[in-house]
């Protein structure tokens, strides 16, 4: 099942600084140019960085798709402050985007 544009728009409205790119019916999420997670089957999933796990110790781990690595499911998508804090904390742990040739 592909994710809806309405769900994407809601998530983007929840956190300033997030952007998205469509990929095979789903969306990859970027914060400050770095990949932080994605929207898969209308679920907000983020990379399990140390800071994300520390902020969300009870978050369930789910697979975005078959064969992928587990990610953290963000259940409280209406908590704007939590989302902002989460993405800001994750930012420094994530690798810089690869330079395009």
C-alpha positions as CSV (number, residue, x, y, z in Angstrom):
1,X,0.0,0.0,0.0
2,X,1.4,3.4,-1.0
3,X,1.5,6.3,1.4
4,X,-1.0,9.1,0.9
5,X,0.0,12.7,0.0
6,X,-2.3,13.9,2.8
7,X,-0.3,11.9,5.4
8,X,2.9,13.3,4.0
9,X,1.6,16.9,4.1
10,X,0.5,16.4,7.7
11,X,3.9,15.2,8.7
12,X,5.7,18.0,6.9
13,X,3.4,20.5,8.6
14,X,4.3,19.0,12.0
15,X,8.0,19.8,11.8
16,X,9.7,22.8,10.2
17,X,12.8,21.8,8.3
18,X,11.5,18.5,7.0
19,X,11.4,17.8,3.3
20,X,10.5,14.8,1.3
21,X,11.2,13.0,-1.9
22,X,8.8,10.5,-3.4
23,X,10.3,7.0,-4.0
24,X,8.2,4.0,-5.3
25,X,5.0,5.1,-3.7
26,X,6.6,6.1,-0.4
27,X,8.5,9.1,0.8
28,X,12.1,9.6,2.0
29,X,12.3,12.3,4.7
30,X,15.2,14.8,5.0
31,X,16.1,17.1,7.8
32,X,18.7,19.7,7.0
33,X,19.5,17.8,3.9
34,X,20.2,14.5,5.8
35,X,18.0,11.4,5.5
36,X,16.2,10.9,8.9
37,X,13.6,8.3,7.9
38,X,10.6,8.0,5.7
39,X,6.9,7.5,5.4
40,X,6.0,3.9,4.6
41,X,2.4,2.6,4.4
42,X,1.3,5.8,6.2
43,X,3.7,5.2,9.1
44,X,6.4,7.6,10.2
45,X,9.6,5.6,10.6
46,X,13.0,7.1,11.6
47,X,16.5,5.7,11.7
48,X,17.4,4.2,15.0
49,X,20.2,6.5,15.9
50,X,21.5,6.7,19.6
51,X,19.6,9.9,20.2
52,X,16.4,8.6,18.6
53,X,16.5,5.5,20.8
54,X,17.2,7.6,23.9
55,X,14.3,9.9,23.2
56,X,11.9,7.1,22.3
57,X,13.0,4.1,24.3
58,X,9.7,2.3,24.0
59,X,9.2,3.0,20.3
60,X,8.4,-0.2,18.4
61,X,10.8,-1.3,15.7
62,X,9.3,-2.0,12.4
63,X,10.5,-2.8,8.9
64,X,9.6,-0.2,6.3
65,X,9.6,-3.0,3.6
66,X,10.8,-6.5,3.1
67,X,14.6,-6.8,3.3
68,X,15.1,-3.4,5.0
69,X,16.7,-2.6,8.3
70,X,14.4,-2.0,11.3
71,X,13.4,1.6,12.0
72,X,11.6,3.3,14.9
73,X,7.9,3.8,14.5
74,X,6.8,7.3,15.7
75,X,3.4,6.8,17.2
76,X,2.7,10.3,18.5
77,X,2.9,12.2,15.2
78,X,0.9,15.1,16.7
79,X,3.6,16.1,19.2
80,X,5.4,18.9,17.3
81,X,7.9,19.6,20.1
82,X,8.9,16.0,20.3
83,X,9.4,15.7,16.6
84,X,11.5,18.9,16.5
85,X,13.6,17.7,19.4
86,X,14.0,14.2,17.7
87,X,15.1,15.5,14.3
88,X,17.5,18.1,15.9
89,X,19.1,15.4,18.0
90,X,19.4,13.0,15.1
91,X,20.9,15.5,12.8
92,X,24.5,15.5,14.3
93,X,24.6,11.7,14.3
94,X,23.7,11.2,10.6
95,X,26.2,11.2,7.8
96,X,26.6,14.2,5.5
97,X,24.8,13.7,2.1
98,X,27.0,12.3,-0.6
99,X,28.2,14.9,-3.1
100,X,26.7,14.5,-6.6
101,X,29.3,14.0,-9.3
